[in-house]
């Protein structure tokens, strides 16, 4: 496992400080390493690597909620509101004002 450069420098500084205080430290650590080389690391000292991944349940729920919000907003801005906006500002609406003619037999709405 590699460490960031700043952490590696800190550990090197700690090592140098320990070696300066106790010259036998290096040989004691080497003996300890040789004696424990074949042993497994204790479970409580092991780091668990967790990977972040999307779970299908929440993703499907969010997608359905977004679709529902889109349908509700689309129904709120239905053709009646679009037609009234197109009739008020026909130049900005382009061809939308022509498609807003009332159906046969219906009464025209007055603003």
C-alpha positions in Angstrom: 0.0 0.0 0.0 1.5 3.3 -1.0 1.2 6.4 1.2 0.9 10.1 0.2 4.3 11.8 0.2 3.5 13.9 3.2 2.6 10.8 5.3 5.7 9.0 4.1 7.8 12.0 5.3 6.2 12.0 8.7 6.8 8.2 9.1 10.4 8.6 8.0 10.8 11.4 10.6 9.3 9.2 13.4 11.6 6.3 12.4 14.7 8.6 12.5 13.7 9.9 15.9 13.2 6.4 17.3 16.6 5.2 15.9 18.3 8.3 17.4 16.9 7.5 20.8 17.6 3.7 20.8 20.3 2.4 18.5 19.1 -1.2 19.1 15.7 -0.5 17.8 16.4 -1.5 14.3 17.8 -5.0 15.3 14.8 -5.5 17.7 12.4 -4.7 15.0 14.1 -7.0 12.5 13.9 -9.9 15.1 10.2 -9.1 15.7 9.6 -9.1 11.9 11.3 -12.5 11.5 9.4 -14.1 14.3 5.9 -12.8 13.1 6.4 -13.1 9.3 4.3 -16.3 9.0 1.5 -15.1 11.3 -1.7 -13.7 9.9 -2.5 -10.1 10.8 -5.1 -9.9 13.6 -8.6 -9.2 12.2 -9.1 -6.1 14.4 -6.0 -4.5 12.8 -6.9 -5.2 9.2 -8.4 -2.4 7.1 -11.5 -3.3 5.1 -11.5 -1.9 1.6 -15.0 -0.9 0.7 -16.1 -0.1 -2.8 -18.8 2.4 -3.4 -21.4 1.1 -5.8 -24.9 2.0 -6.8 -27.6 -0.3 -5.5 -30.4 -1.0 -7.9 -33.3 -0.4 -5.4 -32.6 3.3 -4.7 -31.7 4.0 -8.3 -34.9 2.6 -9.6 -36.9 4.5 -7.0 -35.2 7.8 -7.9 -35.7 7.2 -11.6 -39.5 6.5 -11.1 -39.8 9.6 -8.9 -38.2 11.7 -11.6 -40.5 10.3 -14.2 -43.5 11.0 -12.0 -42.4 14.5 -11.4 -42.0 15.0 -15.1 -45.5 13.7 -15.8 -47.0 15.9 -13.2 -45.2 19.0 -14.4 -46.1 18.2 -18.0 -49.8 17.9 -17.1 -49.6 21.2 -15.2 -48.2 22.9 -18.3 -50.8 21.3 -20.5 -51.9 22.5 -24.0 -54.3 25.1 -22.6 -51.5 27.1 -20.9 -49.2 26.6 -23.9 -51.8 27.8 -26.3 -52.6 30.9 -24.2 -48.9 31.7 -24.1 -48.6 31.2 -27.9 -51.6 33.4 -28.6 -50.2 36.2 -26.4 -46.8 36.1 -28.0 -47.2 34.6 -31.5 -43.8 35.7 -32.7 -41.9 33.9 -29.9 -44.1 30.7 -30.2 -43.4 30.1 -33.9 -45.8 27.7 -35.3 -47.4 26.8 -32.0 -50.0 29.6 -32.3 -51.5 28.0 -35.4 -52.0 24.6 -33.7 -54.0 26.2 -30.9 -57.2 26.6 -32.9 -60.3 25.5 -30.9 -62.0 22.3 -31.8 -65.2 22.4 -33.8 -68.2 23.1 -31.7 -66.2 24.5 -28.7 -66.6 28.0 -27.4 -63.6 30.3 -27.6 -62.2 31.3 -24.3 -61.9 35.0 -23.4 -59.0 36.1 -21.3 
